Amino acid sequence: MKIKEIRTRVFRWRGKITPLPPHFCTNPMDLLELPQASMGTFTFHALAFGRKGIAMVAISALDIALWDLLGKSARQPVFRLLGGRTKPRIPVYASRLYASESNELAKEAKRYKDEGFRAMKLRFGWGPVDGAEGMQRNVNLVRTVREAVGDGIDVMADAYMGWTLDYAKRMLPLLEPFHLRWLEEPVIPDDIQGYAELKSYGEIPIAGGEHEFTLSGFRDLLQARAVDYIQFDTNRVGGITQARKIAALAEAHAIPVIPHAGQMHNYHVVMASFNSPMAEYFPIVDVEVGNELFWYLFAGESKAKDGYIDLADDVPGFGLTIDEAKLRDFEILE
């Protein structure tokens, strides 16, 4: 098989975008007392994606496309090319629960529990610039979700790089009574020493890696014993080719891998790995921050049922096609 031509199409969403309320999710802009510091600024995107290079994201896209092509050529799902099925179905956790009014947050959490999810993740809404009052607001978010779903459901919480080490150290004892399965990205991705210090306290497991882009970066995280869970994103680390190397490295260190984001490329990695106990799942909602766009672009994405997704043994590649009927909401650049 020889690739003779590559065509690229850019799909830019032009449909409705749901406005985001203040404090819906902590992020690195919460470290700065600046006007209009938000996730829409150049500063945020430079920190989130410029540290290790947009080039890695582009390489990831090409690599994922090649694995999809390889699977279709071999008439096999990608997870079989990676070693085969390691579990009957993949447990998934509902990942949304942005900061909102307590009654709405509780209602959303209960809905996920009623839908069969045995785990869910919320986002903190306040960071260092909000002081002690913001800390209590964050604690109330976790309390609300825990009380809504009870102790039989795993609850995780995401600070999304929005805290300093000092702030995170102050938050840990406040969060400990709620038995979080993990605290995600409490500090900026490059502060490996900060991650390691938080993990050393043993109060709450620490998760990270969503904004790490290289095999060597994950080696440093693992050698420093800085995290309890690795959360690489196949979209960012160089595609399937690099993701499987990072997954093997994590397994050698006995650190579970639960990739960032759902989506089929991550699900196939999880299905083929004994060291990946579950996967992230973004519920179908109106477009907010971009995590939802794959629901509006592709046909074939696995939908959760009773807290699980499954991958077909007889669908080659990743099983995805462009949903041409939905392209009216995108501007297409070729």
Helices and strands as residue ranges (DSSP letters): E 10-13, G 28-31, H 42-49, H 54-74, H 78-81, E 90-95, H 102-114, E 119-123, G 128-130, H 131-149, E 154-158, H 165-175, G 176-178, E 183-184, H 192-200, E 206-208, H 215-223, E 229-230, H 240-252, H 264-271, E 279-281, H 293-297, E 298-299, E 308-309, E 321-322, G 324-329, E 330-333
